[in-house]
Amino acid sequence: MGKWTLSVYYQLRYQEIAGILESSLYLKENVNHSKYMLSVSESLIRCCRLVWNKSLFLPPLLHRFWKLFLQLFSRFDRWLKDLVPDSSQKNLNTILEDKHTMFLLHDLLALSNHLPELHENILNDLHGCLDEKVREKFSCLLSECSPFKMLTSQATFFQSILKNSIMEQCERALNKTYTITSLFRGQAQDMPSSQSYFASDILKPLKEVVDASLLPQGILLNLKTEVLEEITEHYYAVISEILCNVESTEKSLLALRKIRKINHKTGPTDEDRIKKQLCLDVTFHLQQVIFC
């Protein structure tokens, strides 16, 4: 082929391969039951293999096909970043559902693990197409310029997104603990005998992610440990604040009764009911932590 013909040929292959990836850049679940949860991940690997396919690759265009290979990962990386335009990570769960975040994280880890096999397949595809010295240099280049760092960096980023989303949902349920005071203050309620209605919702988002079993055990263990530690610490702070306010209120009411010479009522007080409810909720929470 002449230089002009090679250039035209490459443009055709570029449009074909890049077009496949471009058309798959959206959050669609993979229906092919492969190792990837999203179609875009499978398309990325497919395109990478097409670049070096013996029936498409031409040795004189090695530098251009190498550039295309890197551009595929670069485009995938840019697409991932565009999914979360707010780098401050505020309200991320409104941008990505936890399910899609798990799918992305799963696929990023799977892609990272698949890279050594991909490299080996590429070198096998090029066997006989390049002379031995060029092939050895290309092998070194393939290892040095691996997109592994990009994939692992994105995996870490989406892991933090998932954790922040879980934390936000857990804390939303946890903050309902503040309503316990108003529930029993001056309402003549019976002494509580079970946990609050929202107690089971505090760790529900974490349980749903764990039960989905889409992520490696090591990732899930780290996620559980971090979420449980932070939520329990927050729970302790909330309970301490409520108890401090209850004690302060009771002292004020007691002083007011003395001034007005009002006799102290016998039986459980509002403070007793509030403390009992908090005790029931904390006990239930600790049980949930143990079995999470």
Buried (B, 14 or more C-beta within 10 A) or exposed (E): EEEEEBEEBBEEBBEEBBEBBBEBBEBEEBEEEEBBBBBBBBBBBEBBBBBBEEEBBBEEBBEBBBBBBEBBBEBBBEBBEEBBEEEEEEEBBEBBEBBBBBBBBBBBBBBBEBBEEBBEBBBEBBEEBBEEEEBEEBBEEBEEEBBBEBBBBBBEBBBEBBBBBBBBBBBEBBEBBEEBBEBBBEEEBEEBEEBBEBBBBBBBBBBBBBEBEBBBEEBBEBBBEBBBEBBBEBBEEBBEEBBEEBEEBBEEBEEEEEEEEEEEEEEBBBBEBBBBBBEBBBEBBEEBBEEE
